[in-house]
Each structure stands twice: as C-alpha cells, then as structure tokens.
Amino acid sequence: MEDTRKRLIELLYNQTGDYISGQELSKQLNISRSAIWKHMNELKKAGYQIEAITNRGYRIVSVPHEMSEASLRWGLDTTWYGKEINYLPSVTSTQYHAHDLAREGCDHGTVVIAGEQTAGKGRLKRYWDSPAGLGLWFSVVLRPTELTPKAATQLTLVAAVAYAKALKKWSIPVKIKWPNDLYIGDQKLAGILTEMQAEQDEIDYIVLGTGINVNHTTDDFHPSVQHTATSLKQFLNKTVDLNALFRDMASNFETEYDHFLNNGFQSIKEDWEQLGYKIGEWLTIRTNTEWSGKLISLNDDGALIVEDVLGEQHILYSAEILWRS
C-alpha cells in the first residue's frame, strides 16, 4: 500500500499543477477507481489539499508543512537519492538507524530522517542537540563501489560543497569550516558526519549524516552554544519549510556526488576553496606544539594546507585549530 501511495504522489506531482483523471491513475497503478478514492482520502488526512473535478480528475493544491515520508518525497527531483525514505518522528540517532539498514542490505541512497534525535552525535562522538521540529536531522546510505576507502574521506567535503551551494540559492552566505561544518559569519549552522564500513580496499557502505539548525530561536539553543550557533530562521527572520529545504539539499548532493564520481575531486576542491571559512587568515594550530598558521587551500586528497610564519607549508589531516581569537 505504501508503494502504491508513493507512486500516486509521483503521478500527481508529474502533472505540474494540471489534473490527472481517475481512469488514468487506475490504469497506471493497476488498482480500482474506488481504491484511488480511498488513497486520496488518506492523503487529505495527512494534510494534502486535493481538488477533484468531475470529468477532469485530481490535482494537489498544496502539501503539508509537517514532515512525513510523503511530504518529503513530494517534488523530490532526484534519481537515486531518497528513492527509499524512512521518516521517524523520534529516533536515538539517524546514524545508528541508517547503519542498521545498511547492514541489512538497503539500497544506495536510502535516507533516514527524523523529527528529533534523542542521542544525536557529531564528529568525535560529540553530542548533537536535535530538538523536535526545529531542524533537519538525516543520514543517507551510500555504496560508492568506484571509490577506495582513502578517497571516500573526500565525501564529507563533497557534501559540504553541495549543501553550501544549495543554501546560496536561499541567499544564505554560508562558509565551510574544515572539515565538516557550515557557518554563517562566525556561528555554526550545520555539521556533517561521515562513517564508513570497509574491508581492505573495498567499501561496504558509507553513512553520511547531516544536522542543520533550521527554525531555532536563540532560546532553543543550549545556553552553552547560544553565542556560537545559529539557524536559518535567525538569519532569514522567517520560518523555513523543512520539506522544501530537504529536497534542495538532496537534489544538490546527488548532483555534486555524481559529478565527483564522474570527474574527480578537482572541481569540488575549487568550489570548496571559494567557500572555505577563514581561508587566508592566521590561526593558532595545535599539533605536537602550538604554532601560528595561515590557511591556504585544500590538498588534492582533501587535507588542509597551512603555511607557517617561515613560509613553509604543512598538510594537515587532523589537528586542533583555534578558530576563534
């Protein structure tokens, strides 16, 4: 039944505002006109406004703003990303759930998205606050058989570029803080977490998780991060449709991911350098010692190139960078 309803939504969307007859829907879905009517009533209960006119058929006038599998899928312009969407009102972590699905053999592009996470996690196992209804908390299972485990580390940067370019369309001046955060000004908007299961030189699967602060106000953030975190609502001064934002993120990621696989990392690297947070600035770097370094660019493998006060360049794969004075 769920597959039939997904297909029904796709057929209605593909009409781009025009009507589609009950007879045509019945033919395409191989179900009775009575069954079509029952599905339409279920969509109405889910918040869809559907117009039905005798001798013309059905069309969707508006879709619900609340997230659901159906509303997330409505208008999703992708080929493989989100072909399977698992929406959960509440979950410990979309990463954990996506790992479970990946181990069970789910398809490439399967998405887990939650209304809230009760145990969301970020990089280095840091806690990620994911309150109900305020942000986008989602993970996607990827099976890039073409990549080596070493090259797969670049996917975090691919995702960051994809999301930053999507947000530019919303007039959001996003910058990418190496290796996995999106910033507006000096405040954190989003984080990306990439986890991989691989054997020797072969990737089994990757789970790429994303958390975006969307409709938070200052009071919605924990006091410890109220001055360092921000949201789209705070910048735009209006509530953002989570479904529409997800669709833009998904579409842009699929485009950039496919381009990366087909053409390599160079164009992603060039885009990242245009969007890099504090590129060209001097910051304090902590490796074995503490030293001053100027952020130069990315290495061809995605590592960070930093220049010291003597003009010598260093390639950093991991380091503690003091991003604030």
Order of alpha helices (4+ residues) and beta strands (2+ residues): alpha-alpha-alpha-beta-beta-alpha-beta-alpha-beta-beta-alpha-alpha-beta-beta-beta-beta-alpha-alpha-alpha-beta-beta-beta-beta-beta
